[in-house]
Amino acid sequence: MSPTSPSAAATTSVRLAEVADAPALAAHLRRDAADFARWQPARPQGFHTAQHQAARIEQLLAVHRSGGGWPGVIVADGAVIGQVTVSTVLRGPLQKGFLSYWVATVAQGRGHAGRAVAQVLGVMKDELGLHRAEAHTQLENLASHAVLRRNGFTPWGVAHAHLYIGGAWRDEIFWERNLTDGAPPQ
C-alpha cells in the first residue's frame, strides 16, 4: 500500500490555530490557489503570504476570545495540512455555528477532511456549547457533500446565486446537523 493511498494509515487532528501556523497555511494556499479558485471567493492581494495569514489568524483568534468562532487547523502526522473554522456563532435561542474547511491538495483523498469535521463537531458541542452546525457547499462539490453526509449532516435547501466565485454567481446547498437535544443555556 502506498503512503498516498486513501486506505493508508494516517492520523488527523484539529487544534486551535496559532500565528506560527501562518507559513504552512500560506504555502498550501499559494501552491493550491488554482485548484481552490473554483471553490473559494477571490482573495485580496497578498492573501497567500505568511504575513497576511498571520494577521488573519490574529483576527480569527480575537473573534474566538469574544466567543464568536473557533479557528482551527487540520494536522496530519504532525504537519498542518488545512483549516477548519467555526464562524458566525449565534447564541441565545439559536446556539449555532457555521462550519467551513479545506485540505491542501497534497493531503486530499485520505479521509482527513471527514475526520477533521468529526472532531470539530465535538468542539462545537462540548467546548462551544452549540446546538446546531451548518455548512454550505456548491452543487458540484461532491467531495464535500460526502464529507458532510458521513458526519451526519443533511441538506435542507438550495440558495440560488448565493456566492460569487470565478466570475459567476454559484448555487449552494445548505447543510444542517443538530448536536444536542436539550434547551439552550440560560
Secondary structure, 3 states (H helix, E strand, C coil): CCCCCCCCCCCCEEEECCHHHHHHHHHHHHHCHHHHCCCCCCCCCCCCCHHHHHHHHHHHHHHHHCCCCEEEEEEECCEEEEEEEEEEEECCCCCEEEEEEEECHHHCCCCHHHHHHHHHHHHHHHHCCCCEEEEEEECCCHHHHHHHHHCCCEEEEEEEEEEEECCEEEEEEEEEEECCCCCCCC
